[in-house]
Amino acid sequence: MVSEAEKARISPSLQSVTQEELGDQTPLNAHHRSRYQRWAGNIKGLEARGIERIPVEERLKANPSISLHMLLMWFSMGMSLNNMVVGSMGTLVMKLSFADAALCAIFGNLLGGLTVGYMSTWGPRSGNRTLIVTRYFMGYYPSKICCLLNVLTNLGYGMMNCMIGGQLLSKISGGSVSVAVGIIIVALASLVMATFGMQIFQYYERYAWFPQLMVLCIITGSAGPQFDFQSPSVGSSGEVNAKRLAFFSLCLSVALSWAPLAADYYVYYPPTIRKWKIWSMTTIGGCLAMIITLLLGVGLGSGVANNPRWAAIYDGTPGSLLMAGYGRLGGFGRFCAFINVVTVVSNNAPGSYSMAMNFQMLGHVWSNIPRPVFTITTTVVYTACAIGGRDFLYEIFKSFLPLIGYWVVIWFTIVAEEDLLFRHGGYDWSAWNCRQKLPVGVAAGLAFLVGWAGAIVGMDQVYYTGPVANAVTGGCDLGIWLGFGFTALAFPPLRMLELRVISR
């Protein structure tokens, strides 16, 4: 047991954590953790807490402005340039018409946004991060697989965000700032915000949306007349339908990628907030921002084929696509493009923050390492990858985003079915780190593998085409839908068998 003297040195945020919540940590581990806590406590605004549950008494007080803060936070995070890149793929890469691509973007994103809203409700209810809550649905050990997958997801997004920001900074400077240097600048700005944690992050996101929205309105006015609303989708009827479904799934994956992080940003919110309010504010804020940027990308992509001046500016990179949209505005357009780089930081910092938490969720040894160590390490990794892959951004987006959708939809299906069919609202949130009170996870682990089998036979990617996708004329990526279907059918009977045999 920890001595009274040792307890006195532990920060107030850790004093509220029970021994059961700390699991089998030794006093030595607690000592090292408290040293970091004491050091971090001397830096104003730096969040020192790790993955421990946030006690109710340490959370924010309920006030009328909380709903607005939730909406603005998600509106700011979702208004990112990477969504414009995805939107441009619908018309520029897949050759869909503006109407087809726009409808796929809107409804695909709305469907994904509803899952993000649902997952965000667990933050105030539990005081736990999203993938800590997953332990209650998938068990202690299977949930670690989701933590690793989410780390890979956010490493990929961090890499892509830095590539976009780096390309844009290089275009703004006329080439005097190289793409590699631009990537490093974006990565460092994201690192600072992710290291300081929730306090500075939520304050920043509360106001960052305004300049972002202003420059998006400006580019709409500047580039909107050049959007091509008339050209039809290219290809036979079967090919067009396959591309519609593929782009719908791509836009769904954009929103789904936020679901494993959604509750992380609400753990300091009081549990008295109504679930419908959390769900609606999160869904409206996130979807509205993502749809705006996706539609702008759809429009910019449609203009390249019909505007010779845009075609001359466009060199195959998203940075040149955006600069084509600002082309008529001269120096003011470059200033607006610089403001757009801010949106990259707004979108990149949350993932960097959550990645560090995911590493700490892997076990006691990992949880004893201060969070900034992981934040710095992951930033170095995705920055290096961004510098190496800076010339292949569209190919990376097209191959990487569907993989996110596969695992997230499988995970979400298990979460939703466990909550709606088996749990019926009974949770002991203080048992977040007690394996004996959590599900064993055999059913969830098997269902997860079954879901991946469905995704693999339905996937249609450059590196592999599954037999089901191959049977469709012209090919069609069905991985996200078969992953969902296989999991939804497999999990209930497996869970019922697990409950009968193991009783938890």
Salt bridges, closest charged atoms under 4 A:
GLU4 OE2 - LYS7 NZ 3.72
GLU6 OE1 - ARG9 NH2 2.47
GLU6 OE2 - HIS31 ND1 3.26
GLU20 OE2 - LYS437 NZ 2.97
ASP24 OD1 - HIS364 NE2 2.63
GLU47 OE2 - ARG129 NH2 3.67
GLU47 OE1 - ARG371 NH2 3.57
GLU52 OE2 - ARG33 NH1 1.96
GLU58 OE1 - ARG49 NH2 2.51
ASP100 OD2 - ARG244 NH2 3.06
ASP315 OD2 - LYS171 NZ 2.59
GLU418 OE2 - ARG423 NE 3.43
GLU418 OE1 - ARG495 NE 2.85
GLU498 OE1 - ARG495 NH1 2.70
